[in-house]
Amino acid sequence: MSCLIPAFRRDDPDHAECADILLYSRGTVKDFSGFDARADAEALRKAMKGMGTDEETILKILTSRSNAQRQEIAAAFKTLFGRDLVDDLKSELTGKFEKLMVSLMKPAQLFDPYELKHAIKGAGTNEKVLTEILASRTPAELRSIKQVYQEEYESDLEDKITGETSGFYQRMLVVLLQANRDPDGRIDEGLVEQDAQVLFRAGELKWGTDEEKFITILGTRSVSHLRKVFDKYMTISGFQIEETIDRETSGDLEKLLLAVVKCVRNVPAYFAECLFYSMKGAGTDDDTLIRIMVSRSEIDMLDIRRELRKNFAKSLYQMIQKDTSGDYRKALLLLCGGEDD
């Protein structure tokens, strides 16, 4: 099959072998037409030189260039001025706006390894970050994350994670990190039935829960197979698999298993839910908001917007407008890419 397809669904089994090669183009940020790295570098230097900072110019350039183009701008900036663009951004900007701009400048392949390193660094572990990234990335993306982590930080990601987590939560993370999920292909209906029965016996029919069965099946079977298993499970048990996980597990393991199920069903819908809850109620979880807006802006932000509207009857654009302010808000709205009809 040719992989020269301009846009496809990552969860479409017909294009499964392409999905690991090409990110489908449902992002709001694309390569900027007529891109000139030197001109952008000069404009950014001018915006940060002397008294005061022209934040408007900075946010407009950085949110409308692809990550690959931003790396070219950084190289041109160093060539022209002998200065590090990220260091200049850090010294000229502050707060959440600074974090967003610096996050946009991180090379795409370093973004997840960096987020994971900081989630397991120092006192306390940020399980939310571990869960979100490891549950939602493809096997190819997970292999890349492990390799880049080793190269950048000269340490093994699995060792770091096992040193900071425990129990069945740790085991599920380790299974996901192996990145050995079965490739999508022909569905074996007999195995679908068997897996659904195993999950039913491991949870609803058992006194206590056999967590290992959930971990093995949810962590290793292909996406298209698991979707069939979830349907069969509903037929056998009368429950959605999410309801059973909710009843039979708790804490970080429950959150991780639910995240895996949601990503098997629909990755953009999972991120839409994460964004919704990052801005719902009092206060905003800016770390989650920044992480998802940056990491998905070139991949599936259009789908995330649509799913948020469909599942929560809310507009991502309006939620950002209501929950944030200043240059931070302007930049997030540009990454959002507009209002949905």
C-alpha angles and dihedrals in degrees: 000000000000114000093201090108116138095213135005140157114264087215094053107110091205088066098034095119090052094049093075092051105042130032108226111244103244094121128119093220118066137161108300113244114238091017116186113183094191093050090049091048091051092048091050092048090051090049091056102035123103126350117355130003129256098223093172093063092046095051094043093053098042097046094048099049124077119245091255090053091049089057089053090051091052091051092048090047091055092045094049101039107016088236134120110243094208092050090051092049090051092051095045102040133054143201125352093346090056091049092050094049093046090048090053089054095054110105108255095241091053097049100084096039089051093049091048093048091054091045090061099034124108127343114357129006125251099226091177090067094045091050096046097048101038094044096049107040124092121244089256091051091048092051090051091048091053093047095047091045090055092048096044101040101023091230137100114258093210091053091050093049094046089050091056103037137050147192126016091335089062091047093053091049090051092050090051091047091058085069089209099132110150112262116249112263142118111355117236102213091194092058090045090057092044094050092048090051092047091052091047092051092044093055126012096028096044132081097236121357134283095219093178092067091054091047095049097045098040093042101047112026121093121263095246091047092050092051089057090046091054091052092048090046090056090051094049100041106024088233135101110243088242091060091053093047088050092053100038103042137037145192122013094347091056092049092048095048091047091049090052092049092048091049091049089053098043128338097200090050089054092053091044088057092047090051093046093054092043088065103028119109127352116351130006128255093225095176091060092041093052094042094053097039091052099040097045101035093097097035117044111339092129090056092045090054091050094048092049090052092046098045102034103023088234134119116234088213093055093044090054091046091052099041104042138044147200124008089338089062093045091053094046091049090053090051089048086058101216144310124309119236 
